[in-house]
């Protein structure tokens, strides 16, 4: 599989691609995208103790912090240059969601796109907004 097939995902550059390849052991480490999202530190978890829920959701302290940092930069770039993700970001913010929570949602999108391309063995095709 040529990894250049998924380098068309907006926000994913060479450094992020290399980190993904290494940290996922060439995409063999995770059986589904949700596990990969958790590993990247993007999936929030509720802070619970018994039946009470305290505070805001947090990500796992076991996350790959370097990959999360790269995904933050990818998400910021994607919000600027990917019309679909820009619209999603603006909608969520206008609904009153905190900007960092929305950015976390946007961080997951490139992971989902990369995972789909690798699993399907296809080239990433960017959708053009109508």
Backbone atoms as SQL, in Angstrom:
CREATE TABLE atoms (id INTEGER PRIMARY KEY, chain TEXT, resi INTEGER, resn TEXT, atom TEXT, x REAL, y REAL, z REAL);
INSERT INTO atoms VALUES
  (1, 'A', 1, 'UNK', 'N', 0.851, -1.188, 0.000),
  (2, 'A', 1, 'UNK', 'CA', 0.000, 0.000, 0.000),
  (3, 'A', 1, 'UNK', 'C', 0.885, 1.236, 0.000),
  (4, 'A', 2, 'UNK', 'N', 0.698, 2.085, -0.933),
  (5, 'A', 2, 'UNK', 'CA', 1.441, 3.336, -0.970),
  (6, 'A', 2, 'UNK', 'C', 0.796, 4.325, -0.004),
  (7, 'A', 3, 'UNK', 'N', 1.583, 4.773, 0.950),
  (8, 'A', 3, 'UNK', 'CA', 1.034, 5.683, 1.950),
  (9, 'A', 3, 'UNK', 'C', 0.711, 7.047, 1.373),
  (10, 'A', 4, 'UNK', 'N', 1.176, 7.332, 0.177),
  (11, 'A', 4, 'UNK', 'CA', 0.839, 8.605, -0.450),
  (12, 'A', 4, 'UNK', 'C', -0.646, 8.661, -0.791),
  (13, 'A', 5, 'UNK', 'N', -1.328, 7.515, -0.815),
  (14, 'A', 5, 'UNK', 'CA', -2.761, 7.494, -1.105),
  (15, 'A', 5, 'UNK', 'C', -3.551, 8.309, -0.094),
  (16, 'A', 6, 'UNK', 'N', -3.089, 8.387, 1.134),
  (17, 'A', 6, 'UNK', 'CA', -3.845, 9.117, 2.144),
  (18, 'A', 6, 'UNK', 'C', -3.220, 10.447, 2.507),
  (19, 'A', 7, 'UNK', 'N', -2.137, 10.810, 1.845),
  (20, 'A', 7, 'UNK', 'CA', -1.549, 12.118, 2.091),
  (21, 'A', 7, 'UNK', 'C', -2.388, 13.249, 1.505),
  (22, 'A', 8, 'UNK', 'N', -3.435, 12.922, 0.776),
  (23, 'A', 8, 'UNK', 'CA', -4.346, 13.933, 0.244),
  (24, 'A', 8, 'UNK', 'C', -5.340, 14.411, 1.300),
  (25, 'A', 9, 'UNK', 'N', -5.379, 13.756, 2.461),
  (26, 'A', 9, 'UNK', 'CA', -6.257, 14.172, 3.551),
  (27, 'A', 9, 'UNK', 'C', -5.782, 15.542, 4.027),
  (28, 'A', 10, 'UNK', 'N', -6.672, 16.526, 4.013),
  (29, 'A', 10, 'UNK', 'CA', -6.310, 17.895, 4.378),
  (30, 'A', 10, 'UNK', 'C', -5.772, 17.936, 5.802),
  (31, 'A', 11, 'UNK', 'N', -4.596, 18.544, 5.951),
  (32, 'A', 11, 'UNK', 'CA', -3.975, 18.684, 7.258),
  (33, 'A', 11, 'UNK', 'C', -2.926, 17.638, 7.556),
  (34, 'A', 12, 'UNK', 'N', -2.883, 16.573, 6.783),
  (35, 'A', 12, 'UNK', 'CA', -1.908, 15.513, 7.024),
  (36, 'A', 12, 'UNK', 'C', -0.704, 15.745, 6.120),
  (37, 'A', 13, 'UNK', 'N', 0.407, 16.076, 6.747),
  (38, 'A', 13, 'UNK', 'CA', 1.645, 16.298, 6.014),
  (39, 'A', 13, 'UNK', 'C', 2.625, 15.173, 6.275),
  (40, 'A', 14, 'UNK', 'N', 3.835, 15.364, 5.821),
  (41, 'A', 14, 'UNK', 'CA', 4.855, 14.322, 5.905),
  (42, 'A', 14, 'UNK', 'C', 5.154, 13.910, 7.355),
  (43, 'A', 15, 'UNK', 'N', 5.360, 14.871, 8.252),
  (44, 'A', 15, 'UNK', 'CA', 5.706, 14.554, 9.648),
  (45, 'A', 15, 'UNK', 'C', 4.587, 13.768, 10.323),
  (46, 'A', 16, 'UNK', 'N', 3.350, 14.185, 10.107),
  (47, 'A', 16, 'UNK', 'CA', 2.213, 13.478, 10.707),
  (48, 'A', 16, 'UNK', 'C', 2.097, 12.079, 10.119),
  (49, 'A', 17, 'UNK', 'N', 2.307, 11.967, 8.813),
  (50, 'A', 17, 'UNK', 'CA', 2.235, 10.662, 8.150),
  (51, 'A', 17, 'UNK', 'C', 3.273, 9.702, 8.728),
  (52, 'A', 18, 'UNK', 'N', 4.493, 10.170, 8.897),
  (53, 'A', 18, 'UNK', 'CA', 5.558, 9.321, 9.454),
  (54, 'A', 18, 'UNK', 'C', 5.202, 8.880, 10.869),
  (55, 'A', 19, 'UNK', 'N', 4.692, 9.810, 11.679),
  (56, 'A', 19, 'UNK', 'CA', 4.314, 9.445, 13.054),
  (57, 'A', 19, 'UNK', 'C', 3.182, 8.421, 13.077),
  (58, 'A', 20, 'UNK', 'N', 2.223, 8.587, 12.169),
  (59, 'A', 20, 'UNK', 'CA', 1.142, 7.604, 12.085),
  (60, 'A', 20, 'UNK', 'C', 1.689, 6.228, 11.728),
  (61, 'A', 21, 'UNK', 'N', 2.542, 6.162, 10.749),
  (62, 'A', 21, 'UNK', 'CA', 3.091, 4.878, 10.300),
  (63, 'A', 21, 'UNK', 'C', 3.858, 4.195, 11.428),
  (64, 'A', 22, 'UNK', 'N', 4.708, 4.948, 12.109),
  (65, 'A', 22, 'UNK', 'CA', 5.517, 4.371, 13.186),
  (66, 'A', 22, 'UNK', 'C', 4.661, 3.972, 14.377),
  (67, 'A', 23, 'UNK', 'N', 3.826, 4.895, 14.852),
  (68, 'A', 23, 'UNK', 'CA', 3.075, 4.630, 16.080),
  (69, 'A', 23, 'UNK', 'C', 1.970, 3.595, 15.907),
  (70, 'A', 24, 'UNK', 'N', 1.500, 3.390, 14.694),
  (71, 'A', 24, 'UNK', 'CA', 0.462, 2.379, 14.464),
  (72, 'A', 24, 'UNK', 'C', 1.052, 1.081, 13.898),
  (73, 'A', 25, 'UNK', 'N', 2.383, 1.028, 13.856),
  (74, 'A', 25, 'UNK', 'CA', 3.083, -0.139, 13.311),
  (75, 'A', 25, 'UNK', 'C', 2.561, -0.452, 11.905),
  (76, 'A', 26, 'UNK', 'N', 2.643, 0.578, 11.072),
  (77, 'A', 26, 'UNK', 'CA', 2.186, 0.495, 9.679),
  (78, 'A', 26, 'UNK', 'C', 0.702, 0.116, 9.593),
  (79, 'A', 27, 'UNK', 'N', -0.089, 0.699, 10.489),
  (80, 'A', 27, 'UNK', 'CA', -1.533, 0.533, 10.528),
  (81, 'A', 27, 'UNK', 'C', -1.981, -0.896, 10.812),
  (82, 'A', 28, 'UNK', 'N', -1.167, -1.636, 11.541),
  (83, 'A', 28, 'UNK', 'CA', -1.551, -3.000, 11.918),
  (84, 'A', 28, 'UNK', 'C', -1.903, -3.085, 13.406),
  (85, 'A', 29, 'UNK', 'N', -1.673, -2.030, 14.146),
  (86, 'A', 29, 'UNK', 'CA', -1.826, -2.047, 15.601),
  (87, 'A', 29, 'UNK', 'C', -3.276, -1.970, 16.074),
  (88, 'A', 30, 'UNK', 'N', -4.176, -1.403, 15.282),
  (89, 'A', 30, 'UNK', 'CA', -5.551, -1.185, 15.711),
  (90, 'A', 30, 'UNK', 'C', -6.529, -1.855, 14.768),
  (91, 'A', 31, 'UNK', 'N', -7.515, -2.544, 15.355),
  (92, 'A', 31, 'UNK', 'CA', -8.493, -3.257, 14.546),
  (93, 'A', 31, 'UNK', 'C', -9.653, -2.373, 14.107),
  (94, 'A', 32, 'UNK', 'N', -9.882, -1.268, 14.824),
  (95, 'A', 32, 'UNK', 'CA', -10.939, -0.356, 14.404),
  (96, 'A', 32, 'UNK', 'C', -10.549, 1.088, 14.688),
  (97, 'A', 33, 'UNK', 'N', -11.233, 1.985, 14.022),
  (98, 'A', 33, 'UNK', 'CA', -10.881, 3.397, 14.075),
  (99, 'A', 33, 'UNK', 'C', -11.067, 3.980, 15.474),
  (100, 'A', 34, 'UNK', 'N', -12.044, 3.504, 16.221),
  (101, 'A', 34, 'UNK', 'CA', -12.295, 4.039, 17.570),
  (102, 'A', 34, 'UNK', 'C', -11.077, 3.814, 18.474),
  (103, 'A', 35, 'UNK', 'N', -10.460, 2.647, 18.365),
  (104, 'A', 35, 'UNK', 'CA', -9.257, 2.360, 19.167),
  (105, 'A', 35, 'UNK', 'C', -8.116, 3.297, 18.772),
  (106, 'A', 36, 'UNK', 'N', -8.015, 3.562, 17.485),
  (107, 'A', 36, 'UNK', 'CA', -6.971, 4.454, 16.999),
  (108, 'A', 36, 'UNK', 'C', -7.224, 5.887, 17.477),
  (109, 'A', 37, 'UNK', 'N', -8.480, 6.308, 17.482),
  (110, 'A', 37, 'UNK', 'CA', -8.837, 7.635, 17.965),
  (111, 'A', 37, 'UNK', 'C', -8.508, 7.762, 19.452),
  (112, 'A', 38, 'UNK', 'N', -8.786, 6.727, 20.223),
  (113, 'A', 38, 'UNK', 'CA', -8.438, 6.733, 21.656),
  (114, 'A', 38, 'UNK', 'C', -6.929, 6.832, 21.838),
  (115, 'A', 39, 'UNK', 'N', -6.183, 6.057, 21.079),
  (116, 'A', 39, 'UNK', 'CA', -4.724, 6.067, 21.170),
  (117, 'A', 39, 'UNK', 'C', -4.159, 7.449, 20.846),
  (118, 'A', 40, 'UNK', 'N', -4.776, 8.133, 19.915),
  (119, 'A', 40, 'UNK', 'CA', -4.313, 9.464, 19.522),
  (120, 'A', 40, 'UNK', 'C', -4.716, 10.542, 20.525),
  (121, 'A', 41, 'UNK', 'N', -5.471, 10.165, 21.550),
  (122, 'A', 41, 'UNK', 'CA', -5.858, 11.126, 22.581),
  (123, 'A', 41, 'UNK', 'C', -6.966, 12.052, 22.158),
  (124, 'A', 42, 'UNK', 'N', -7.798, 11.595, 21.257),
  (125, 'A', 42, 'UNK', 'CA', -8.854, 12.438, 20.717),
  (126, 'A', 42, 'UNK', 'C', -10.226, 12.070, 21.282),
  (127, 'A', 43, 'UNK', 'N', -10.414, 10.836, 21.736),
  (128, 'A', 43, 'UNK', 'CA', -11.710, 10.400, 22.249),
  (129, 'A', 43, 'UNK', 'C', -11.865, 10.827, 23.708),
  (130, 'A', 44, 'UNK', 'N', -12.903, 11.634, 24.007),
  (131, 'A', 44, 'UNK', 'CA', -13.104, 12.055, 25.393),
  (132, 'A', 44, 'UNK', 'C', -13.768, 10.963, 26.225),
  (133, 'A', 45, 'UNK', 'N', -13.436, 10.939, 27.503),
  (134, 'A', 45, 'UNK', 'CA', -14.038, 10.015, 28.449),
  (135, 'A', 45, 'UNK', 'C', -14.643, 10.825, 29.579),
  (136, 'A', 46, 'UNK', 'N', -15.818, 10.432, 30.051),
  (137, 'A', 46, 'UNK', 'CA', -16.450, 11.095, 31.186),
  (138, 'A', 46, 'UNK', 'C', -15.679, 10.756, 32.451),
  (139, 'A', 47, 'UNK', 'N', -15.557, 11.738, 33.341),
  (140, 'A', 47, 'UNK', 'CA', -14.919, 11.519, 34.633),
  (141, 'A', 47, 'UNK', 'C', -16.012, 11.064, 35.584),
  (142, 'A', 48, 'UNK', 'N', -16.036, 9.745, 35.887),
  (143, 'A', 48, 'UNK', 'CA', -17.101, 9.189, 36.707),
  (144, 'A', 48, 'UNK', 'C', -16.543, 8.503, 37.943),
  (145, 'A', 49, 'UNK', 'N', -17.340, 8.545, 38.979),
  (146, 'A', 49, 'UNK', 'CA', -17.015, 7.836, 40.210),
  (147, 'A', 49, 'UNK', 'C', -18.316, 7.245, 40.713),
  (148, 'A', 50, 'UNK', 'N', -18.488, 5.956, 40.535),
  (149, 'A', 50, 'UNK', 'CA', -19.755, 5.332, 40.924),
  (150, 'A', 50, 'UNK', 'C', -20.872, 5.837, 40.049),
  (151, 'A', 51, 'UNK', 'N', -21.836, 6.514, 40.678),
  (152, 'A', 51, 'UNK', 'CA', -22.979, 7.011, 39.909),
  (153, 'A', 51, 'UNK', 'C', -22.887, 8.502, 39.609),
  (154, 'A', 52, 'UNK', 'N', -21.884, 9.176, 40.171),
  (155, 'A', 52, 'UNK', 'CA', -21.776, 10.612, 39.929),
  (156, 'A', 52, 'UNK', 'C', -20.818, 10.903, 38.779),
  (157, 'A', 53, 'UNK', 'N', -21.105, 11.982, 38.098),
  (158, 'A', 53, 'UNK', 'CA', -20.245, 12.437, 37.004),
  (159, 'A', 53, 'UNK', 'C', -19.714, 13.804, 37.421),
  (160, 'A', 54, 'UNK', 'N', -18.396, 13.938, 37.427),
  (161, 'A', 54, 'UNK', 'CA', -17.790, 15.189, 37.884),
  (162, 'A', 54, 'UNK', 'C', -16.968, 15.820, 36.783),
  (163, 'A', 55, 'UNK', 'N', -17.166, 17.106, 36.617),
  (164, 'A', 55, 'UNK', 'CA', -16.318, 17.864, 35.701),
  (165, 'A', 55, 'UNK', 'C', -16.543, 17.529, 34.243),
  (166, 'A', 56, 'UNK', 'N', -15.636, 18.053, 33.443),
  (167, 'A', 56, 'UNK', 'CA', -15.720, 17.866, 31.997),
  (168, 'A', 56, 'UNK', 'C', -15.097, 16.531, 31.592),
  (169, 'A', 57, 'UNK', 'N', -15.407, 16.122, 30.361),
  (170, 'A', 57, 'UNK', 'CA', -14.790, 14.924, 29.803),
  (171, 'A', 57, 'UNK', 'C', -13.307, 15.193, 29.580),
  (172, 'A', 58, 'UNK', 'N', -12.505, 14.157, 29.735),
  (173, 'A', 58, 'UNK', 'CA', -11.067, 14.284, 29.519),
  (174, 'A', 58, 'UNK', 'C', -10.606, 13.143, 28.625),
  (175, 'A', 59, 'UNK', 'N', -9.443, 13.340, 28.001),
  (176, 'A', 59, 'UNK', 'CA', -8.884, 12.278, 27.175),
  (177, 'A', 59, 'UNK', 'C', -7.943, 11.428, 28.031),
  (178, 'A', 60, 'UNK', 'N', -7.610, 10.254, 27.558),
  (179, 'A', 60, 'UNK', 'CA', -6.756, 9.335, 28.288),
  (180, 'A', 60, 'UNK', 'C', -5.355, 9.901, 28.484),
  (181, 'A', 61, 'UNK', 'N', -4.806, 9.693, 29.679),
  (182, 'A', 61, 'UNK', 'CA', -3.429, 10.119, 29.941),
  (183, 'A', 61, 'UNK', 'C', -2.429, 9.189, 29.256),
  (184, 'A', 62, 'UNK', 'N', -2.908, 8.074, 28.707),
  (185, 'A', 62, 'UNK', 'CA', -2.043, 7.116, 28.016),
  (186, 'A', 62, 'UNK', 'C', -1.913, 7.443, 26.526),
  (187, 'A', 63, 'UNK', 'N', -2.529, 8.514, 26.098),
  (188, 'A', 63, 'UNK', 'CA', -2.531, 8.881, 24.680),
  (189, 'A', 63, 'UNK', 'C', -1.130, 9.207, 24.176),
  (190, 'A', 64, 'UNK', 'N', -0.956, 9.054, 22.874),
  (191, 'A', 64, 'UNK', 'CA', 0.281, 9.431, 22.209),
  (192, 'A', 64, 'UNK', 'C', 0.258, 10.953, 22.046),
  (193, 'A', 65, 'UNK', 'N', 0.941, 11.642, 22.937),
  (194, 'A', 65, 'UNK', 'CA', 0.863, 13.102, 22.988),
  (195, 'A', 65, 'UNK', 'C', 1.466, 13.786, 21.754),
  (196, 'A', 66, 'UNK', 'N', 2.490, 13.211, 21.189),
  (197, 'A', 66, 'UNK', 'CA', 3.087, 13.787, 19.980),
  (198, 'A', 66, 'UNK', 'C', 2.098, 13.718, 18.817),
  (199, 'A', 67, 'UNK', 'N', 1.450, 12.576, 18.673),
  (200, 'A', 67, 'UNK', 'CA', 0.468, 12.418, 17.611),
  (201, 'A', 67, 'UNK', 'C', -0.711, 13.361, 17.839),
  (202, 'A', 68, 'UNK', 'N', -1.119, 13.523, 19.087),
  (203, 'A', 68, 'UNK', 'CA', -2.219, 14.431, 19.407),
  (204, 'A', 68, 'UNK', 'C', -1.852, 15.869, 19.035),
  (205, 'A', 69, 'UNK', 'N', -0.617, 16.260, 19.320),
  (206, 'A', 69, 'UNK', 'CA', -0.158, 17.602, 18.959),
  (207, 'A', 69, 'UNK', 'C', -0.186, 17.792, 17.451),
  (208, 'A', 70, 'UNK', 'N', 0.298, 16.800, 16.715),
  (209, 'A', 70, 'UNK', 'CA', 0.277, 16.882, 15.253),
  (210, 'A', 70, 'UNK', 'C', -1.153, 16.941, 14.725),
  (211, 'A', 71, 'UNK', 'N', -2.056, 16.199, 15.358),
  (212, 'A', 71, 'UNK', 'CA', -3.456, 16.213, 14.934),
  (213, 'A', 71, 'UNK', 'C', -4.131, 17.543, 15.257),
  (214, 'A', 72, 'UNK', 'N', -3.679, 18.201, 16.313),
  (215, 'A', 72, 'UNK', 'CA', -4.210, 19.525, 16.629),
  (216, 'A', 72, 'UNK', 'C', -3.870, 20.491, 15.501),
  (217, 'A', 73, 'UNK', 'N', -2.615, 20.445, 15.071),
  (218, 'A', 73, 'UNK', 'CA', -2.203, 21.299, 13.963),
  (219, 'A', 73, 'UNK', 'C', -2.958, 20.929, 12.677),
  (220, 'A', 74, 'UNK', 'N', -3.152, 19.635, 12.456),
  (221, 'A', 74, 'UNK', 'CA', -3.899, 19.180, 11.273),
  (222, 'A', 74, 'UNK', 'C', -5.332, 19.688, 11.319),
  (223, 'A', 75, 'UNK', 'N', -5.948, 19.654, 12.503),
  (224, 'A', 75, 'UNK', 'CA', -7.335, 20.110, 12.647),
  (225, 'A', 75, 'UNK', 'C', -7.452, 21.608, 12.394),
  (226, 'A', 76, 'UNK', 'N', -6.510, 22.381, 12.935),
  (227, 'A', 76, 'UNK', 'CA', -6.519, 23.835, 12.716),
  (228, 'A', 76, 'UNK', 'C', -6.383, 24.137, 11.226),
  (229, 'A', 77, 'UNK', 'N', -5.483, 23.434, 10.560),
  (230, 'A', 77, 'UNK', 'CA', -5.281, 23.601, 9.120),
  (231, 'A', 77, 'UNK', 'C', -6.549, 23.195, 8.362),
  (232, 'A', 78, 'UNK', 'N', -7.142, 22.061, 8.763),
  (233, 'A', 78, 'UNK', 'CA', -8.330, 21.550, 8.074),
  (234, 'A', 78, 'UNK', 'C', -9.510, 22.509, 8.208),
  (235, 'A', 79, 'UNK', 'N', -9.668, 23.125, 9.378),
  (236, 'A', 79, 'UNK', 'CA', -10.761, 24.079, 9.568),
  (237, 'A', 79, 'UNK', 'C', -10.602, 25.270, 8.622),
  (238, 'A', 80, 'UNK', 'N', -9.375, 25.613, 8.310),
  (239, 'A', 80, 'UNK', 'CA', -9.125, 26.743, 7.401),
  (240, 'A', 80, 'UNK', 'C', -9.290, 26.358, 5.929),
  (241, 'A', 81, 'UNK', 'N', -8.901, 25.120, 5.573),
  (242, 'A', 81, 'UNK', 'CA', -8.805, 24.779, 4.145),
  (243, 'A', 81, 'UNK', 'C', -9.701, 23.640, 3.665),
  (244, 'A', 82, 'UNK', 'N', -10.448, 23.001, 4.549),
  (245, 'A', 82, 'UNK', 'CA', -11.374, 21.937, 4.151),
  (246, 'A', 82, 'UNK', 'C', -12.788, 22.459, 4.387),
  (247, 'A', 83, 'UNK', 'N', -13.524, 22.780, 3.312),
  (248, 'A', 83, 'UNK', 'CA', -14.859, 23.383, 3.468),
  (249, 'A', 83, 'UNK', 'C', -15.808, 22.549, 4.334),
  (250, 'A', 84, 'UNK', 'N', -15.749, 21.234, 4.211),
  (251, 'A', 84, 'UNK', 'CA', -16.624, 20.352, 4.987),
  (252, 'A', 84, 'UNK', 'C', -16.331, 20.484, 6.493),
  (253, 'A', 85, 'UNK', 'N', -15.054, 20.463, 6.860),
  (254, 'A', 85, 'UNK', 'CA', -14.695, 20.555, 8.269),
  (255, 'A', 85, 'UNK', 'C', -14.868, 21.971, 8.806),
  (256, 'A', 86, 'UNK', 'N', -14.670, 22.956, 7.953),
  (257, 'A', 86, 'UNK', 'CA', -14.903, 24.344, 8.366),
  (258, 'A', 86, 'UNK', 'C', -16.370, 24.537, 8.728),
  (259, 'A', 87, 'UNK', 'N', -17.262, 24.023, 7.892),
  (260, 'A', 87, 'UNK', 'CA', -18.698, 24.118, 8.141),
  (261, 'A', 87, 'UNK', 'C', -19.068, 23.388, 9.433),
  (262, 'A', 88, 'UNK', 'N', -18.539, 22.196, 9.611),
  (263, 'A', 88, 'UNK', 'CA', -18.827, 21.414, 10.825),
  (264, 'A', 88, 'UNK', 'C', -18.368, 22.177, 12.071),
  (265, 'A', 89, 'UNK', 'N', -17.155, 22.747, 12.013),
  (266, 'A', 89, 'UNK', 'CA', -16.612, 23.520, 13.126),
  (267, 'A', 89, 'UNK', 'C', -17.519, 24.707, 13.449),
  (268, 'A', 90, 'UNK', 'N', -17.884, 25.463, 12.424),
  (269, 'A', 90, 'UNK', 'CA', -18.718, 26.652, 12.625),
  (270, 'A', 90, 'UNK', 'C', -20.095, 26.303, 13.166),
  (271, 'A', 91, 'UNK', 'N', -20.667, 25.193, 12.705),
  (272, 'A', 91, 'UNK', 'CA', -21.982, 24.764, 13.197),
  (273, 'A', 91, 'UNK', 'C', -21.925, 24.416, 14.679),
  (274, 'A', 92, 'UNK', 'N', -20.917, 23.636, 15.064),
  (275, 'A', 92, 'UNK', 'CA', -20.800, 23.213, 16.462),
  (276, 'A', 92, 'UNK', 'C', -20.539, 24.398, 17.391),
  (277, 'A', 93, 'UNK', 'N', -19.699, 25.333, 16.953),
  (278, 'A', 93, 'UNK', 'CA', -19.414, 26.524, 17.759),
  (279, 'A', 93, 'UNK', 'C', -20.678, 27.370, 17.898),
  (280, 'A', 94, 'UNK', 'N', -21.445, 27.510, 16.799),
  (281, 'A', 94, 'UNK', 'CA', -22.683, 28.300, 16.855),
  (282, 'A', 94, 'UNK', 'C', -23.742, 27.640, 17.743),
  (283, 'A', 95, 'UNK', 'N', -23.628, 26.314, 17.950),
  (284, 'A', 95, 'UNK', 'CA', -24.528, 25.607, 18.869),
  (285, 'A', 95, 'UNK', 'C', -24.148, 25.855, 20.325),
  (286, 'A', 96, 'UNK', 'N', -23.001, 26.535, 20.522),
  (287, 'A', 96, 'UNK', 'CA', -22.574, 26.852, 21.884),
  (288, 'A', 96, 'UNK', 'C', -21.551, 25.894, 22.474),
  (289, 'A', 97, 'UNK', 'N', -21.063, 24.959, 21.680),
  (290, 'A', 97, 'UNK', 'CA', -20.045, 24.031, 22.181),
  (291, 'A', 97, 'UNK', 'C', -18.718, 24.770, 22.333),
  (292, 'A', 98, 'UNK', 'N', -17.936, 24.434, 23.372),
  (293, 'A', 98, 'UNK', 'CA', -16.621, 25.079, 23.540),
  (294, 'A', 98, 'UNK', 'C', -15.715, 24.782, 22.339),
  (295, 'A', 99, 'UNK', 'N', -14.947, 25.791, 21.926),
  (296, 'A', 99, 'UNK', 'CA', -14.105, 25.662, 20.735),
  (297, 'A', 99, 'UNK', 'C', -13.124, 24.490, 20.839),
  (298, 'A', 100, 'UNK', 'N', -12.559, 24.240, 22.018),
  (299, 'A', 100, 'UNK', 'CA', -11.613, 23.130, 22.164),
  (300, 'A', 100, 'UNK', 'C', -12.315, 21.778, 22.019),
  (301, 'A', 101, 'UNK', 'N', -13.558, 21.680, 22.481),
  (302, 'A', 101, 'UNK', 'CA', -14.326, 20.443, 22.304),
  (303, 'A', 101, 'UNK', 'C', -14.616, 20.207, 20.830),
  (304, 'A', 102, 'UNK', 'N', -14.942, 21.286, 20.135),
  (305, 'A', 102, 'UNK', 'CA', -15.217, 21.183, 18.702),
  (306, 'A', 102, 'UNK', 'C', -13.936, 20.810, 17.958),
  (307, 'A', 103, 'UNK', 'N', -12.827, 21.398, 18.350),
  (308, 'A', 103, 'UNK', 'CA', -11.550, 21.063, 17.710),
  (309, 'A', 103, 'UNK', 'C', -11.233, 19.578, 17.913),
  (310, 'A', 104, 'UNK', 'N', -11.609, 19.044, 19.057),
  (311, 'A', 104, 'UNK', 'CA', -11.397, 17.622, 19.320),
  (312, 'A', 104, 'UNK', 'C', -12.213, 16.775, 18.344),
  (313, 'A', 105, 'UNK', 'N', -13.432, 17.217, 18.046),
  (314, 'A', 105, 'UNK', 'CA', -14.271, 16.511, 17.068),
  (315, 'A', 105, 'UNK', 'C', -13.588, 16.558, 15.695),
  (316, 'A', 106, 'UNK', 'N', -13.054, 17.720, 15.354),
  (317, 'A', 106, 'UNK', 'CA', -12.379, 17.891, 14.064),
  (318, 'A', 106, 'UNK', 'C', -11.107, 17.051, 14.007),
  (319, 'A', 107, 'UNK', 'N', -10.386, 16.905, 15.128),
  (320, 'A', 107, 'UNK', 'CA', -9.165, 16.075, 15.170),
  (321, 'A', 107, 'UNK', 'C', -9.455, 14.637, 14.757),
  (322, 'A', 108, 'UNK', 'N', -10.621, 14.147, 15.090),
  (323, 'A', 108, 'UNK', 'CA', -10.962, 12.750, 14.793),
  (324, 'A', 108, 'UNK', 'C', -11.172, 12.505, 13.299),
  (325, 'A', 109, 'UNK', 'N', -11.590, 13.516, 12.583),
  (326, 'A', 109, 'UNK', 'CA', -11.941, 13.331, 11.165),
  (327, 'A', 109, 'UNK', 'C', -10.773, 12.859, 10.299),
  (328, 'A', 110, 'UNK', 'N', -9.585, 13.492, 10.399),
  (329, 'A', 110, 'UNK', 'CA', -8.471, 12.967, 9.585),
  (330, 'A', 110, 'UNK', 'C', -8.118, 11.519, 9.947),
  (331, 'A', 111, 'UNK', 'N', -8.248, 11.166, 11.222),
  (332, 'A', 111, 'UNK', 'CA', -7.975, 9.784, 11.636),
  (333, 'A', 111, 'UNK', 'C', -8.949, 8.849, 10.943),
  (334, 'A', 112, 'UNK', 'N', -10.228, 9.224, 10.945),
  (335, 'A', 112, 'UNK', 'CA', -11.240, 8.391, 10.293),
  (336, 'A', 112, 'UNK', 'C', -10.972, 8.265, 8.794),
  (337, 'A', 113, 'UNK', 'N', -10.568, 9.358, 8.185),
  (338, 'A', 113, 'UNK', 'CA', -10.290, 9.336, 6.745),
  (339, 'A', 113, 'UNK', 'C', -9.078, 8.463, 6.419),
  (340, 'A', 114, 'UNK', 'N', -8.017, 8.619, 7.200),
  (341, 'A', 114, 'UNK', 'CA', -6.810, 7.814, 6.986),
  (342, 'A', 114, 'UNK', 'C', -7.123, 6.339, 7.187),
  (343, 'A', 115, 'UNK', 'N', -7.821, 6.026, 8.268),
  (344, 'A', 115, 'UNK', 'CA', -8.161, 4.634, 8.582),
  (345, 'A', 115, 'UNK', 'C', -8.973, 4.011, 7.448),
  (346, 'A', 116, 'UNK', 'N', -9.931, 4.758, 6.923),
  (347, 'A', 116, 'UNK', 'CA', -10.760, 4.248, 5.828),
  (348, 'A', 116, 'UNK', 'C', -9.924, 3.966, 4.580),
  (349, 'A', 117, 'UNK', 'N', -9.029, 4.869, 4.243),
  (350, 'A', 117, 'UNK', 'CA', -8.180, 4.695, 3.055),
  (351, 'A', 117, 'UNK', 'C', -7.284, 3.471, 3.213),
  (352, 'A', 118, 'UNK', 'N', -6.676, 3.320, 4.379),
  (353, 'A', 118, 'UNK', 'CA', -5.777, 2.186, 4.615),
  (354, 'A', 118, 'UNK', 'C', -6.544, 0.864, 4.581),
  (355, 'A', 119, 'UNK', 'N', -7.684, 0.810, 5.261),
  (356, 'A', 119, 'UNK', 'CA', -8.460, -0.438, 5.318),
  (357, 'A', 119, 'UNK', 'C', -9.062, -0.814, 3.966),
  (358, 'A', 120, 'UNK', 'N', -9.497, 0.190, 3.211),
  (359, 'A', 120, 'UNK', 'CA', -10.108, -0.090, 1.898),
  (360, 'A', 120, 'UNK', 'C', -9.087, -0.242, 0.787),
  (361, 'A', 121, 'UNK', 'N', -7.831, 0.187, 1.075),
  (362, 'A', 121, 'UNK', 'CA', -6.775, 0.166, 0.053),
  (363, 'A', 121, 'UNK', 'C', -7.179, 1.014, -1.153),
  (364, 'A', 122, 'UNK', 'N', -7.699, 2.199, -0.869),
  (365, 'A', 122, 'UNK', 'CA', -8.124, 3.109, -1.927),
  (366, 'A', 122, 'UNK', 'C', -7.397, 4.442, -1.783),
  (367, 'A', 123, 'UNK', 'N', -7.543, 5.276, -2.773),
  (368, 'A', 123, 'UNK', 'CA', -6.997, 6.623, -2.740),
  (369, 'A', 123, 'UNK', 'C', -8.036, 7.528, -2.082),
  (370, 'A', 124, 'UNK', 'N', -7.586, 8.460, -1.242),
  (371, 'A', 124, 'UNK', 'CA', -8.517, 9.399, -0.620),
  (372, 'A', 124, 'UNK', 'C', -9.028, 10.370, -1.664),
  (373, 'A', 125, 'UNK', 'N', -10.345, 10.508, -1.725),
  (374, 'A', 125, 'UNK', 'CA', -10.968, 11.461, -2.634),
  (375, 'A', 125, 'UNK', 'C', -11.744, 12.473, -1.832),
  (376, 'A', 126, 'UNK', 'N', -11.326, 13.716, -1.975),
  (377, 'A', 126, 'UNK', 'CA', -11.958, 14.799, -1.242),
  (378, 'A', 126, 'UNK', 'C', -13.298, 15.133, -1.868),
  (379, 'A', 127, 'UNK', 'N', -14.321, 15.245, -1.010),
  (380, 'A', 127, 'UNK', 'CA', -15.640, 15.621, -1.495),
  (381, 'A', 127, 'UNK', 'C', -15.679, 17.116, -1.776),
  (382, 'A', 128, 'UNK', 'N', -16.322, 17.455, -2.856),
  (383, 'A', 128, 'UNK', 'CA', -16.488, 18.862, -3.207),
  (384, 'A', 128, 'UNK', 'C', -17.887, 19.280, -2.755),
  (385, 'A', 129, 'UNK', 'N', -17.938, 20.333, -1.921),
  (386, 'A', 129, 'UNK', 'CA', -19.235, 20.822, -1.432),
  (387, 'A', 129, 'UNK', 'C', -20.048, 21.365, -2.590),
  (388, 'A', 130, 'UNK', 'N', -21.352, 21.062, -2.557),
  (389, 'A', 130, 'UNK', 'CA', -22.239, 21.514, -3.638),
  (390, 'A', 130, 'UNK', 'C', -22.710, 22.922, -3.405);
